[in-house]
Amino acid sequence: MKTVITYGTFDLLHWGHVRLLERAAAMGDKLIVGLSTDEFNAEKHKEAYHSYEHRKYILEAIRYVDKVIPETSWDQKIKDVQKYHVDTFVMGSDWEGQFDFLKPYCEVIYLPRTKGISTSKIKKDLM
């Protein structure tokens, strides 16, 4: 069984998020999503519109997602990869190179972002 993991805030969920989850899930048999907690987002100076529990509820309803775990810090990724026997770590290409430190533990893949959509764009358009 091949396990894939990705991380994010997944606030204001849109089709670009779903497309990322679909592509990540296609790389293995099980997809785990590390979902940034409200407290961790505050540390990153990032505020989500929806609470952690609501974002988790939405992600768990998506057919591509098998498990949602809390992301509480930057440095938990190695532990998660080991704990969940992760084979592949997937992130959007805007993070290119930022998670290469995981390469001794698993395959690291940066997927191209979906053009024309982002949470930042949605927030800007609503202003």
C-alpha positions, 0 to 999 in steps of 0.5 A: 500500500502506497501512502501519500501526504500533503499539508495545507490550510485548505480555507475557502476550499475551491476547485484548485484545492480539490484538483490538488487532492485528486492528483495527490490521491492518484499517486498512491492508495491512501491520501493523508492531509495534514491540516493546519490548526487555527493555532498554527495558522496564528503562528504563521500570521495567517487567519483562516475564515473557517475554523479547523473543525469546519475545514476538517469536516469539509476535507473528510467529505472529499472522496480523495481524502482518506485521513485528516491529521492536525498540523501543529508545527513546521517540524512535525513532517518528518515524524508524520512521514515515519509514523504513517509510513508515507511513501510520497510527500506532495505540495504545490509548486509554489513551495518548490524546494522548501521540503527537500529535507524530506527526501531521505525519508520519502519521495517529494513531489511539487505539483503545478498549481491550478491556473486561474484560482487561489484562495488569495485571488478569491479574497482579493476578488471579494474585496 
